[in-house]
Amino acid sequence: MNTKIAARSTVQKPSSPATPVAETIKRITTDSSAIIAVTTVLLFILACIFVSEFATVTNLRALFLSVALVGIAAVGLSIITIVGRLFALSVSAMVAVSTIVFASLLHTGPWTAMAAAVLFGALAGAVQGFFVGRLGTDPIVTTIAAAAILIGFAQIVTGGRNVQGAGDASVFGLTIFGVVPVQVLAFFVLTVLAWWTHRYTLLGRRVTLVGLNEKAALVSGMRAWPVVLFAFIASGAMAGLAGGLLSSESGQGNLQLGGTFGFDAITAVVVGGVSVKGGTGNPVGAATGAVLVGLLGNALVLLGLSYEVQLIFKGVLVLLAVVATGIASNRQSGRKR
Amino acid sequence: MVLSTEVLLSVSRISKSFGGAKALNDVSVDFRAGEVHALLGENGAGKSTLVKVIAGVVTADTGEVTFPGSSGSSDVAMVFQELSVIPELSVRDNMALSMRRTSGLLVRREKLQERMQSALASAGLEDLDLDMPVEALPLAKRQLLEIARGLVADARTLILDEPTATLSDIEISRVHEVVRSLVAGGRSIVYITHRMGEVFRLADRITIMRSGSVVASGPTADFTMDSVVTHMLGEEHTAGEAIHVKVNFAPESRRKLNIRGLASGHRFSDVSFTAQAGEVTALFGQIGSGADDVVRALVGIIPVTAGDIHLNEIQLSALTRPKSQKHGIAYVSADRVLEGVFLSGSVAQNVSSGALAGVSQLGTIRAELETDLARSIASKVAFDPSRIRVPVGSLSGGNQQKIAIGRALATQPDVLVLNEPTRGVDIGARAEIYRALRQLSANNVIVIVYSSDIVELRELADRVITMFRGRPVSSNRTTDVTDSQILTEILHGAKA
């Protein structure tokens, strides 16, 4: 029933006064990332009203700082999900090894160290992307294996010890205009860039089409594997950046760092309304998802709830998101549930 | 042969509509014990809908299916044309899948084994190792295993849907032997086939359907090969005519596709023909004839192992799908949902998907170019241009197919290859699609189709190449051949 009404409203002439409202309502109920944005804003307002000490500059800055790095990794991961390759389970490992890369090269200067971390991530992503895209291996299994190999090598090289960076990484600890930390700015800029690429560029469209239906893409002559490769490279580079920024906070590289990034990034992607079936959803959704999860965690802490309770909330949130995404994408394609 | 009178399965006054189209119209047939009852008809005549109603997969609008002399619908087993055995599982496991109706929680292993063995024996597979994986069996034995699966469910009526479509002559005779022994044991066999020869060798009774109705039914002795074909096509059958379109290009610029000695593994060989713009070329053959593989090889989906392809005097070699697309060969797949369209994408996104370079500048997609393209393509395929923002998944099958074709047109192809261009498309949309394709060919595009539907052939094609068992039989202008000649060629090969 919903489908029919919605479909008819799109046929109406744009001059009809009822249409813009109907169109907007339709777009919000069918676009899962819009649902998530609305939910996030509502939650934010609720937290401002009901949680004391939430709406303070200090707390909000801490909140966004905690969200920024996971958010960067999540935006990267969302590209893999959109291209229809589920998730990379190597995000944590890539972040962790990137902290080592950054710390070990910090003596050559913060910018070269950061570039090296990003490059490392891109390379690690490229290898996994080659396997998944060109050789058609399963993304989950491939990235689990990649994670093991990465951590194994890094253990050998570091001897399992902390790597103390010899240099000054304070450039990444600045706050712009005295309020916005560099990491938050990077998160914001990358999200906008990913959104623009996804929505307006040829590359973004190819990612969407391959994610929607790889076989149909091939029928019109589009190869899937270069697109998959790109997704893994972009995702890897962003994990590398997240690792570099993480390391710059303490000037140290440690394989224990970033251990929760993998699960948190997946949570953000799923909560952000990116369909695991591929093709639907966008990187902004993943970014919003990261903020939503962080927001929830922050509010729960301020309310005095324990870590365990937070974990349960996170899990429930993921399940709710999966259900909601399924419903929204069914509605969008006009199929009956 | 003695015709028994005990009716095992009775279909009376069944009607069924899908949407507006009547698939079955007041159909009544009795199927008797001890008989092979052939169910004949063209594609779309309603045979498969009828058997689906009998098997309970589809519910009839009116009328009923009864089983005189037995308790319930479990008395019918269906053996599908597409093999439904699971290749990775053993013979035993595949058989067990069909035995879910066994009552009680626990089943004695020996008893199970016994039933399987006896079913296999009845299907002519007594020497089969139960632990063998099904994928190790040759095709004919898999088909017999399908039959055994029907038998193990202990059904007295067995519906066989084209059991021999993909089999060789020796294998066919084996299936026939089994069918004979089954009816001798008092079972009733409903036999659907397109092979005219086996009808007269095997069937005791024939029922012919056309456009959802039974047009003739009676003992085999009452029919001849010619009368069966006449009934299938209809006495009043005036062959649909391809509409004439005026050629819209200079004769010297006419595009030509030359195919010489093309082969692809064991799928087909020795295929040679020239297709040119200004006419629609059709490859016509049954499933398994290799005719559909020819079009898939042309577009680079399956490999070409011998022969060569020249497009406008330029040789095309080592074709892959992306490569053939670069050479200007566009493809419309037979499987609309899996390969044809992006269901969740909008019409505009679907149309532009093959022509992204044309709607973008400096790597950025220009929305207005995309909209323009979608509008212009929509009008070419008779699709409502105001609906280009709608997701394709919400459209009807006919409209989805128009978009699938539009997607190929957007690439501005020199050659458009279509595999079953109107499968599952209603009659109105068909006519529009035929018109669009013929218009295209008049605009200097080479149009090549694979079809298994003779009505389509008549309304769409100018030239027909018939194929039988991987080899071409003949190539004719469609106006120069009769339906019965075409059907004979795809069912039996060249006239001896």
Interface residues (C-beta under 8 A of the other chain):
Chain A: T3 A7 T10 V11 Y200 T201 L202 L203 R205 R206 T208 L209 L212 N213 K215 A216 A217 L218 V219 S220 G221 M222 R223 G279 T280 S329 Q332 S333 G334 R335
Chain B: R321 P322 S324 Q325 K326 A330 Y331 V332 S333 L338 E339 G340 V341 F342 L343 S344 G345 Q349 S353 G354 L356 A357 S360 G363 T364 I365 S386 R387 R389 V390 P391 G393 S394 L395 R407 A408 T411
